[in-house]
Amino acid sequence: MKIDPKSRAVTSFFMVAAVIVMLALAWSVARDNSAATDPAKPAETRTLNGE
């Protein structure tokens, strides 16, 4: 199946944008949950806001 160049460019743009959004979300989750995954704290003392 042939895709015209304009559709291909739009598709590529949205694929790249989706990858950037997923990477930003993964980075945000990893940054926010760094305290929750700290092995130095026992599981019972971990809180959602990192206190």
C-alpha positions as semicolon CSV with decimal commas, in nm:
position;residue;x (nm);y (nm);z (nm)
1;M;0,000;0,000;0,000
2;K;0,138;0,335;-0,104
3;I;0,110;0,634;0,130
4;D;0,133;0,981;-0,016
5;P;0,422;1,194;0,116
6;K;0,200;1,441;0,302
7;S;0,026;1,167;0,501
8;R;0,361;1,005;0,568
9;A;0,502;1,331;0,706
10;V;0,199;1,387;0,929
11;T;0,215;1,028;1,055
12;S;0,587;1,059;1,126
13;F;0,531;1,384;1,315
14;F;0,264;1,230;1,536
15;M;0,474;0,918;1,598
16;V;0,769;1,131;1,708
17;A;0,539;1,346;1,922
18;A;0,393;1,034;2,085
19;V;0,742;0,902;2,167
20;I;0,838;1,238;2,321
21;V;0,520;1,242;2,531
22;M;0,581;0,885;2,652
23;L;0,941;0,963;2,743
24;A;0,837;1,277;2,930
25;L;0,569;1,083;3,118
26;A;0,811;0,804;3,206
27;W;1,070;1,057;3,325
28;S;0,808;1,236;3,535
29;V;0,687;0,913;3,695
30;A;1,043;0,799;3,766
31;R;1,131;1,137;3,918
32;D;0,815;1,155;4,132
33;N;0,846;0,798;4,259
34;S;1,218;0,801;4,341
35;A;1,140;0,808;4,716
36;A;0,883;0,530;4,685
37;T;1,138;0,298;4,526
38;D;1,419;0,378;4,770
39;P;1,539;0,041;4,906
40;A;1,677;0,205;5,221
41;K;1,325;0,265;5,357
42;P;1,103;-0,020;5,478
43;A;0,788;-0,064;5,272
44;E;0,560;0,033;5,561
45;T;0,712;0,382;5,594
46;R;0,692;0,478;5,228
47;T;0,440;0,748;5,139
48;L;0,307;0,877;4,810
49;N;0,456;1,225;4,853
50;G;0,802;1,104;4,958
51;E;0,794;1,221;5,320
